[in-house]
Amino acid sequence: MPYTAVLGRTGETHAYRDIAHYRDAETLPGLVVYRFDAPLFFANADVLRTELRRLMTGADPPVRQIVLDTEAIYDMDTTGAEVLHRVADDCDQAGVRLSLARTRTPVRTLMRDTGLDERIRFFHHVADAVAAYRAEHPGLEPGQRPTHPHRRSLLDRLRALLNRPPSGAS
């Protein structure tokens, strides 16, 4: 069960921190900055898809863009790449743009080899992705912080994994 976090900008810096632990972390309406702190492989890839789908479902205001901070994804297998394709499909169906920031070269190479780099917008830094979002949606002010952060208990996350459809199902 990898550590995951919805991130917000803290202070006047370009630092993005877990909103569950930093009360001053600001988020923007319609933008989810999400960090997955583990290699993306067969044993945990569905966690990424499940959590991103949950974050998109019923969000108010609706999610327009997801920025995935991939710095901690230092390795990825073919199942991880397949799940990222499915995440891109989910985003396409929901009208949500998917962007990745801080992607390591070996992972980016695998993404290129599997065609993911044609479906996803890449940024060097999370702040660059957020700046691009702000430029596309001028006048945005930081939104209200969720009253309950995205995090679920370990038991709830295990239940969700046990109740998910098999990896080959959509």
N, C-alpha and C positions, 0 to 999 in steps of 0.2 A: 504494500500500500504506500505509494509514493506521497511525499508531502506536496500539497498543492496550495495555491494561494491566488486570490484576486488581489491585484496590486493597485495602489493609488500613489500619486505624487506627494512627497513630503516637503513642505516648506518651499523655498525658492530654488531648490536644487533640482537636478535631473534624476534624483534617486526615487525609485519606485519600490514601495514596501507593502507588506501584507496588511490589508486594511483591518484584519482581525486584531492586529497587535499595535497599530499606529493610529491613534484617534485623529491625528491631523492629516492623514493621507486623503488626498482629494481624488475623486473619480469624475468622469465626464458622462453626461447623459448619452446613452446609446453606445458607449464604448466599454468593453470589458478587456482589461489587461490581466492575463492569466499566466501563472508560472507553474510548470510541471517539473519537480525537482528529482528527476531520475532518468536513466537511460530509457528509451521507449522500445519495449520489446514484448514478445508474446505474452508474458505473464502480467503485464500492467497496462498494455495499450488501450484496452477497453475502458479503463478508468478514465483516461483522457477524454475519450468520446462521450462516455456517460456524463461526466461532469460538465463538459461544454454544452451538451444538449440540454442539461438541466438548467444551466445558466441562461440559455437562449429562450427556454420555454416560459412563457408568462411574464417575461421581464417588463417592467414599467419604469421608464419608457422602453419601447422595444429595442433590442440590440441591433445596431447597424454594423458594428465591426468588432471583431475579436482580434486582439494582438496577443499572440502566444510568445512569451519570453522563453526561448529555448536554450538559454545558456547552460543549464544543468543537463540537458539532453546531449551527453557527450558520445552516445552510441545509439544506434537504432538498427533493428533487424527488419526483415521483409514484412513481418506482421505489423510492426510499427509503421512502416511506410504504407501498408494497405489500410490501416486504421486512419492515418492522416488523409488518405484519399477519401475515405468515408466521412471524415470530419468536413473536408472540403465539399463533399456532396451535401451533407446536412446544412452547411452554411449557404450553399447555392440555393437549396430548396427554401430556406428561411429568408433569403434576400440579405444575408449577412456577408460582409467581406471578411476574409481570413488573411491575416498578416502574421509573419514571424519576425522576431527580432533576436539579435545576438546568436544566430545559428552558427554552430561550429562547422569548419570546412569539411571534415569527413561526413558529417550528417548531411550537409548541403550537397555534397557529391552524390550520395545515395538518392537524395530527393531529385537531383537532376537526372540520374540514371533511371528513375521510375516515373518521370514526367511530372512530379509534384511542383517543380520550380516554375512550370507554365501555368499553374493554377493558383499560386500563392504569391502574395507580394512580400518581399523581403526588405528588412531595414537593419542597419548596423546596430542601432540602439533603440530601446523602448521609447525614449524621448523623441526620436525622429519619427516613429510611427504615430505617436500622439500628436506631434506637430502637424503631420500630414492630415490627420483626422480633423484637427482644429481648422486647418486651412479649407477643408472641404465643407465644414459646418461652422461658418463664422458666427461669432456672438454667443458661443456656448459658455455657460458658467458652470463651475463645479456643481455636481448634483448632490442630492441628499445621500448620505451613507446608508447602506442597508441596515435595518434595525437588527437583522440576524445575518451575520456573515455567511458566506456560502458553505462553510465547513460543516460537515456532518460528523457524527461520532464514528469511531472505528467500526462499531457493531452495525450501524446503519450502512456504512460503505460496504462491509462484507455481505450484508443482506442483498444490497443492490447488485453486487457482483454475482452472487449465487442465483439471483432471479433474472439475470440478463439472458437474452437469446444467444445461441451458439455463435461463435466468431464469424461464421460464414453468412449469417442472417442479417438482413438490413433492419 
